[in-house]
Amino acid sequence: MTTAYLVLADGLVFEGESVGVEGVACGEVVFNTAQYGYQEIMTDPSYLGQMIVFTQPHIGNTGINQADMESEKAWVSGVVLHNYSLLASNYRSEETLGEFFQRQNKVAISEVDTRALTHHLRDKGSQAGCIMTGELNYEHALQQARAFEGLAGKDLAQKVSTTTKYAWNEGSFFATKVAPKPSSPHVIVYDFGVKYSILRQLIDAGATVTVVPANTSVDEVLTLQPDGIVLSNGPGDPAACTYAIEATKRLLNKGIPLMGICLGHQILALASGAVTEKMKLGHHGANHPIINLQTDTVAISSQNHGFVVSEKNFPANLVITARSLFDNTVAGIARVDVPAFGFQGHPEAGPGPTELNSLFRDYMRLIHFQLKAVMPACAGMTTTNREIL
């Protein structure tokens, strides 16, 4: 291991050891409070342009395996650790974290006081940073950190999206392939940086799934005869995804049941006339309490977002269905005039608690109701209930 620097844009520097490839990496520095699932976090496309500070002190203990990948590769710009585990001990492990960093060409720094760093980011807010390994130069690293343009105004969804349409048929039970049934509703997933766990949960809920690129036209989607539309998670500023906002407006007018997740939730809000704003810290972790305002119940959720739906000039066609109990920000919305709803967190987990997996089943019930193939669980639902879904 060789010496490495993490330099923040405000000049604060942390010295540690390089545990990845040699080089320089810049991005927005954010902390993630999840206690497990480091592989799923690093392979979440929503982290493009960001560097993760893991607050869990020991990272690498369980190694890396192909089954826990949430996308084809690690999108995170860089990784900051307190302690890198040289030993990977798990029956599912296929390679060490260090081998993963090398294969993924990722810069990473360990032996950092991540508690002090997290406190600093909590107080000052997420900011740009630079990890430098190999030939060290503090002034150059500081210059690189300050040159990072940030995520505001950046459309990153198209950088992580698939370039071709494809069918998905893998469920979450040991990655089992599921043959689509003729009666299964056809759900089109707009890929703004979709996680594999979202696609698996849709399959588990009984959908036939087709994934399309982020910039797919509405006309092309309609030729696929969708019964439902899902707007996926993804990185960057939702307001910059103007093509997605306009497409969503047209799809909402078609009355096709729509579900938005994370970035997709924000795009749904923007298409409905709301606005979004950059957060001081963002939400990154697997322990975020969410209150359902309709049922007055609380669930623990997985979260990963730096932008949020604002309540300024909130449109009349939207209702707030859930809030974060950390800071009272909007965590769920629903349209009152068309069958569409969004959730700010990650109901698919991966990693995180699975108690909000039920949102996928709620969505499928909404589709079945629209198709007039009412499932038993839908019997007796009122119009208000359907809209709040």
C-alpha positions as CSV (number, residue, x, y, z in Angstrom):
1,M,0.0,0.0,0.0
2,T,1.1,3.5,-0.8
3,T,0.2,6.9,0.7
4,A,-2.9,8.7,-0.7
5,Y,-4.6,12.0,-0.1
6,L,-8.3,12.9,0.1
7,V,-8.5,16.7,-0.4
8,L,-11.8,18.5,0.0
9,A,-12.6,21.7,-2.0
10,D,-12.6,23.7,1.3
11,G,-8.9,22.7,1.8
12,L,-9.3,20.0,4.4
13,V,-7.0,17.1,3.7
14,F,-6.9,13.5,5.0
15,E,-3.9,11.2,4.6
16,G,-4.4,7.5,4.2
17,E,-3.3,4.5,2.2
18,S,-4.2,3.6,-1.4
19,V,-6.2,0.4,-1.7
20,G,-7.2,0.8,-5.3
21,V,-5.5,1.7,-8.5
22,E,-3.1,4.6,-8.7
23,G,-4.4,7.8,-10.1
24,V,-6.6,10.8,-9.4
25,A,-10.4,10.8,-8.9
26,C,-12.8,13.7,-8.3
27,G,-16.4,13.9,-7.4
28,E,-19.0,15.0,-4.9
29,V,-18.1,13.5,-1.5
30,V,-21.0,11.9,0.3
31,F,-21.3,9.6,3.3
32,N,-23.3,6.4,3.3
33,T,-24.5,5.0,6.7
34,A,-25.4,1.5,5.6
35,Q,-23.9,-1.2,7.7
36,Y,-23.7,-3.8,4.9
37,G,-24.0,-4.0,1.1
38,Y,-20.9,-2.1,0.1
39,Q,-20.8,-4.0,-3.3
40,E,-24.5,-3.1,-4.1
41,I,-23.8,0.5,-3.1
42,M,-20.7,0.9,-5.3
43,T,-22.5,-0.7,-8.3
44,D,-25.6,1.5,-8.0
45,P,-25.5,3.8,-11.1
46,S,-27.0,6.6,-9.0
47,Y,-23.5,7.2,-7.6
48,L,-22.0,8.4,-10.9
49,G,-20.1,11.6,-10.2
50,Q,-19.8,10.8,-6.4
51,M,-17.3,9.5,-4.0
52,I,-18.6,7.3,-1.1
53,V,-17.4,7.6,2.4
54,F,-18.5,4.4,4.2
55,T,-19.3,5.1,7.9
56,Q,-19.2,1.4,8.6
57,P,-15.6,1.1,9.8
58,H,-14.7,-2.3,8.3
59,I,-15.2,-2.7,4.5
60,G,-14.2,-5.7,2.5
61,N,-14.9,-8.4,5.1
62,T,-17.2,-10.5,2.9
63,G,-15.5,-10.0,-0.4
64,I,-17.2,-9.6,-3.8
65,N,-19.5,-11.8,-5.8
66,Q,-21.2,-11.6,-9.1
67,A,-24.7,-12.2,-7.8
68,D,-24.7,-9.0,-5.7
69,M,-23.9,-6.7,-8.6
70,E,-26.6,-4.0,-9.1
71,S,-25.4,-3.1,-12.5
72,E,-22.7,-4.2,-15.0
73,K,-19.9,-2.3,-13.1
74,A,-19.0,0.1,-10.3
75,W,-20.0,3.6,-11.2
76,V,-18.8,5.4,-8.1
77,S,-15.9,7.9,-8.8
78,G,-14.0,6.9,-5.7
79,V,-14.2,5.2,-2.3
80,V,-13.1,6.3,1.2
81,L,-12.7,3.8,4.0
82,H,-11.7,3.7,7.6
83,N,-10.3,0.2,7.5
84,Y,-9.8,-2.0,4.5
85,S,-10.2,-5.7,5.3
86,L,-7.4,-7.8,3.9
87,L,-9.4,-10.9,4.7
88,A,-12.5,-11.8,2.7
89,S,-14.4,-14.5,4.5
90,N,-17.7,-15.6,3.1
91,Y,-19.0,-18.7,1.3
92,R,-20.3,-16.5,-1.5
93,S,-17.0,-14.5,-2.0
94,E,-15.4,-14.8,-5.4
95,E,-12.8,-12.1,-5.2
96,T,-11.4,-9.6,-2.6
97,L,-12.4,-6.0,-2.6
98,G,-8.9,-5.0,-3.6
99,E,-9.1,-7.3,-6.7
100,F,-12.5,-5.7,-7.4
101,F,-11.0,-2.2,-7.3
102,Q,-8.2,-3.2,-9.6
103,R,-10.6,-4.9,-12.1
104,Q,-13.0,-1.9,-12.0
105,N,-10.1,0.6,-12.2
106,K,-11.2,2.5,-9.1
107,V,-9.2,4.8,-6.9
108,A,-9.8,4.2,-3.2
109,I,-8.3,5.4,0.1
110,S,-8.3,3.6,3.5
111,E,-7.1,4.5,7.0
112,V,-9.1,7.7,7.0
113,D,-10.8,9.1,10.1
114,T,-14.3,8.6,8.5
115,R,-16.1,9.7,11.7
116,A,-14.3,13.1,11.6
117,L,-14.9,13.4,7.8
118,T,-18.6,12.5,8.2
119,H,-19.0,15.1,10.9
120,H,-17.3,17.7,8.7
121,L,-19.6,16.9,5.7
122,R,-22.7,16.9,8.1
123,D,-21.8,20.4,9.2
124,K,-20.6,21.9,6.0
125,G,-22.6,19.9,3.5
126,S,-21.5,17.5,0.7
127,Q,-18.8,19.1,-1.4
128,A,-16.3,18.2,-4.1
129,G,-13.2,16.3,-3.3
130,C,-10.2,14.6,-4.9
131,I,-8.5,11.4,-4.1
132,M,-4.8,11.3,-5.2
133,T,-2.5,8.3,-5.1
134,G,1.0,7.7,-6.4
135,E,2.8,10.9,-6.9
136,L,1.2,13.2,-4.3
137,N,0.7,17.0,-4.8
138,Y,-1.6,18.7,-2.3
139,E,-2.0,21.9,-4.3
140,H,-2.8,20.0,-7.5
141,A,-5.3,17.8,-5.7
142,L,-7.0,20.9,-4.2
143,Q,-7.1,22.5,-7.6
144,Q,-8.7,19.4,-9.1
145,A,-11.3,19.3,-6.3
146,R,-12.3,22.9,-6.8
147,A,-12.5,22.4,-10.6
148,F,-15.2,19.7,-10.2
149,E,-18.4,21.2,-11.5
150,G,-20.8,19.4,-9.3
151,L,-24.0,17.6,-10.1
152,A,-26.5,20.5,-10.3
153,G,-27.6,21.0,-13.9
154,K,-26.0,17.8,-15.0
155,D,-27.9,15.1,-17.0
156,L,-26.1,12.0,-16.0
157,A,-28.9,9.5,-16.7
158,Q,-28.0,9.1,-20.4
159,K,-24.4,8.2,-19.4
160,V,-25.5,5.2,-17.3
161,S,-28.5,4.1,-19.4
162,T,-28.7,1.1,-21.7
163,T,-28.2,2.0,-25.3
164,T,-30.5,-0.8,-26.5
165,K,-33.9,-2.2,-25.5
166,Y,-33.9,-5.6,-23.8
167,A,-36.3,-8.0,-22.0
168,W,-35.6,-8.9,-18.3
169,N,-36.8,-12.2,-16.9
170,E,-34.8,-12.8,-13.7
171,G,-36.5,-12.9,-10.4
172,S,-34.9,-12.3,-7.0
173,F,-35.1,-15.9,-5.8
174,F,-31.5,-17.1,-6.4
175,A,-31.6,-15.1,-9.7
176,T,-34.2,-17.6,-11.1
177,K,-35.2,-17.1,-14.7
178,V,-39.0,-16.6,-14.9
179,A,-40.9,-17.3,-18.1
180,P,-43.4,-14.6,-18.8
181,K,-47.1,-15.6,-18.7
182,P,-49.5,-14.4,-21.4
183,S,-51.6,-12.7,-18.7
184,S,-48.7,-10.9,-17.1
185,P,-48.9,-7.1,-17.4
186,H,-46.2,-5.6,-19.7
187,V,-44.2,-3.0,-17.8
188,I,-41.8,-0.7,-19.6
189,V,-38.9,0.5,-17.5
190,Y,-37.1,3.7,-18.5
191,D,-33.5,3.1,-17.6
192,F,-32.1,6.3,-16.0
193,G,-29.6,4.1,-14.1
194,V,-31.8,1.2,-13.1
195,K,-30.7,-1.3,-10.4
196,Y,-31.1,-5.0,-11.1
197,S,-33.0,-5.4,-7.8
198,I,-35.8,-3.1,-9.2
199,L,-36.2,-5.4,-12.2
200,R,-36.2,-8.5,-10.1
201,Q,-38.9,-7.1,-7.8
202,L,-41.1,-6.3,-10.8
203,I,-40.7,-9.9,-12.0
204,D,-41.5,-11.2,-8.5
205,A,-44.6,-9.0,-8.5
206,G,-45.8,-10.7,-11.7
207,A,-44.8,-8.3,-14.5
208,T,-43.3,-8.9,-17.9
209,V,-40.5,-6.4,-18.1
210,T,-38.9,-4.6,-21.0
211,V,-36.1,-2.0,-20.3
212,V,-35.6,0.9,-22.7
213,P,-33.0,3.6,-23.0
214,A,-33.5,6.9,-21.1
215,N,-34.2,8.9,-24.2
216,T,-36.7,6.5,-25.8
217,S,-39.6,8.4,-27.5
218,V,-43.1,8.0,-26.3
219,D,-44.2,6.8,-29.7
220,E,-41.7,4.0,-29.6
221,V,-42.8,3.0,-26.1
222,L,-46.5,3.0,-27.2
223,T,-45.7,0.5,-30.0
224,L,-44.6,-1.9,-27.2
225,Q,-48.2,-1.8,-25.8
226,P,-47.3,-1.1,-22.2
227,D,-49.7,-1.8,-19.4
228,G,-47.4,0.1,-17.0
229,I,-44.4,2.5,-17.0
230,V,-41.7,2.6,-14.4
231,L,-39.3,5.6,-14.2
232,S,-36.1,4.2,-12.6
233,N,-33.5,5.6,-10.2
234,G,-30.4,7.3,-11.6
235,P,-27.7,10.0,-11.1
236,G,-27.6,13.7,-11.6
237,D,-30.0,16.6,-11.6
238,P,-33.6,15.6,-12.5
239,A,-34.4,19.0,-13.8
240,A,-31.7,18.5,-16.5
241,C,-33.5,15.5,-17.9
242,T,-35.9,17.6,-20.0
243,Y,-36.5,14.8,-22.5
244,A,-37.6,12.5,-19.7
245,I,-39.9,15.2,-18.2
246,E,-41.6,15.8,-21.5
247,A,-42.0,12.1,-22.2
248,T,-43.5,11.6,-18.8
249,K,-46.0,14.4,-19.4
250,R,-47.2,12.6,-22.5
251,L,-47.4,9.3,-20.8
252,L,-49.4,10.7,-17.9
253,N,-51.9,12.0,-20.4
254,K,-52.3,8.5,-21.8
255,G,-53.5,7.3,-18.4
256,I,-51.0,4.4,-18.3
257,P,-50.2,3.5,-14.7
258,L,-46.8,4.9,-13.8
259,M,-44.4,4.4,-10.9
260,G,-41.4,6.6,-10.2
261,I,-38.4,5.5,-8.1
262,C,-35.8,8.0,-6.7
263,L,-34.8,10.0,-9.8
264,G,-37.9,8.7,-11.5
265,H,-40.0,10.0,-8.6
266,Q,-38.4,13.5,-9.1
267,I,-39.1,13.3,-12.8
268,L,-42.7,12.5,-12.2
269,A,-42.9,15.5,-9.8
270,L,-41.4,17.8,-12.4
271,A,-43.7,16.5,-15.1
272,S,-46.6,17.3,-12.8
273,G,-45.6,20.9,-12.3
274,A,-43.5,20.7,-9.1
275,V,-39.9,21.7,-8.7
276,T,-36.8,20.0,-7.3
277,E,-33.8,21.3,-5.4
278,K,-30.3,20.3,-4.3
279,M,-30.0,19.1,-0.7
280,K,-27.3,20.1,1.7
281,L,-26.3,16.5,2.5
282,G,-28.7,14.2,0.6
283,H,-29.9,10.9,2.0
284,H,-27.5,8.0,1.6
285,G,-28.0,4.9,3.8
286,A,-30.2,1.9,4.7
287,N,-31.7,3.2,7.9
288,H,-34.0,6.0,6.9
289,P,-37.4,6.1,8.6
290,I,-40.4,7.0,6.3
291,I,-43.9,7.8,7.5
292,N,-46.8,6.8,5.3
293,L,-49.2,9.8,5.7
294,Q,-52.3,7.7,4.6
295,T,-51.8,4.8,7.1
296,D,-49.8,6.7,9.7
297,T,-47.3,3.8,9.7
298,V,-43.5,4.0,9.7
299,A,-41.1,1.9,7.5
300,I,-37.3,1.8,7.4
301,S,-36.1,2.5,3.9
302,S,-32.9,2.5,1.8
303,Q,-32.2,6.0,0.4
304,N,-29.7,7.4,-2.1
305,H,-30.4,10.9,-3.4
306,G,-29.0,14.4,-3.4
307,F,-32.0,16.2,-4.9
308,V,-35.5,16.4,-3.4
309,V,-39.0,17.4,-4.5
310,S,-39.6,20.9,-3.2
311,E,-42.9,22.0,-1.6
312,K,-42.6,25.5,-3.1
313,N,-45.6,26.2,-5.3
314,F,-46.7,22.5,-5.0
315,P,-49.2,21.7,-7.7
316,A,-52.8,20.8,-7.0
317,N,-52.6,17.6,-9.1
318,L,-50.2,16.0,-6.6
319,V,-50.6,14.9,-3.0
320,I,-47.7,14.1,-0.6
321,T,-48.1,10.5,0.5
322,A,-44.9,10.0,2.6
323,R,-42.3,12.0,4.4
324,S,-38.8,11.4,5.8
325,L,-38.7,11.4,9.6
326,F,-35.1,12.6,9.5
327,D,-35.9,16.0,8.0
328,N,-39.6,16.0,7.0
329,T,-38.7,16.2,3.3
330,V,-41.1,14.7,0.7
331,A,-40.6,11.0,0.4
332,G,-43.7,10.0,-1.6
333,I,-46.2,11.6,-4.0
334,A,-49.2,10.5,-6.0
335,R,-51.2,12.1,-8.8
336,V,-54.9,12.8,-7.9
337,D,-56.1,12.7,-11.5
338,V,-54.2,9.9,-13.2
339,P,-52.8,6.5,-11.9
340,A,-49.3,7.5,-11.0
341,F,-47.2,7.6,-7.8
342,G,-43.6,8.0,-6.8
343,F,-41.3,7.1,-4.0
344,Q,-38.1,8.9,-3.2
345,G,-36.3,6.0,-1.6
346,H,-35.4,2.5,-2.9
347,P,-38.3,0.1,-2.2
348,E,-36.2,-2.7,-3.8
349,A,-33.6,-2.3,-1.1
350,G,-30.3,-3.9,-2.4
351,P,-29.0,-3.2,0.2
352,G,-31.4,-2.3,2.9
353,P,-34.6,-3.4,4.6
354,T,-37.2,-5.1,2.4
355,E,-40.4,-3.9,4.1
356,L,-41.2,-1.5,1.3
357,N,-41.0,-4.2,-1.4
358,S,-44.8,-4.0,-1.1
359,L,-44.8,-0.9,-3.2
360,F,-44.2,-3.1,-6.3
361,R,-47.2,-5.2,-5.4
362,D,-49.3,-2.0,-4.9
363,Y,-48.2,-0.9,-8.4
364,M,-49.2,-4.2,-9.9
365,R,-52.6,-4.0,-8.3
366,L,-53.0,-0.5,-9.8
367,I,-52.2,-1.9,-13.2
368,H,-54.6,-4.8,-12.8
369,F,-57.3,-2.4,-11.8
370,Q,-56.7,-0.3,-14.9
371,L,-56.9,-3.4,-17.0
372,K,-60.2,-4.3,-15.3
373,A,-58.7,-7.6,-14.2
374,V,-59.3,-6.8,-10.5
375,M,-57.2,-9.0,-8.2
376,P,-58.8,-10.2,-4.9
377,A,-56.7,-7.7,-2.9
378,C,-58.2,-4.9,-4.9
379,A,-61.8,-5.7,-4.1
380,G,-63.6,-2.8,-2.4
381,M,-60.9,-0.3,-3.0
382,T,-62.3,3.3,-3.2
383,T,-61.3,5.8,-5.9
384,T,-59.3,7.7,-3.3
385,N,-57.4,4.6,-2.3
386,R,-56.5,3.9,-6.0
387,E,-55.3,7.5,-6.5
388,I,-53.1,7.5,-3.4
389,L,-51.4,4.3,-4.6
